[in-house]
Amino acid sequence: MRYMMIAAVFLCMTVPAFAQKGAKSTEWKEKETFHEVMAKTFHPMEEGNLTPIKTRASELSDKAIAWADAKPPKQFDKPEIKELLGKLKTESKALTDLIAAKGSDDDIKKSLTALHERFHEISGACKVDTKTGKHKH
């Protein structure tokens, strides 16, 4: 009897975890990976530290390419999002090229800020209204 109770408790704790994993189909791994590098380069720039973006620009560009080329979750497989991802990919490469060419700190800040804004534009396009099931803009 004791083992049955332990088994019941175990099932009650693990089944919701498995169900929750299935519910995460709206997550987009490549988006999160890009965002992680963006956060670790953009926020230091806000504090005047350009070293992270200068050393990780090509990594950020690689993550943008991976995101743009990844198969999106079904609800995000939209022409508008694909177009924005194409821009993100191009703009990330331009930032990498700017840094490689020893561009000015001001130009690097402007480029990274624009890239950060593009990320938020894409994130906004990926939001779905849970009541209507339509994308929020």
Beta strands, then each sheet from edge to edge (+ up, - down):
end
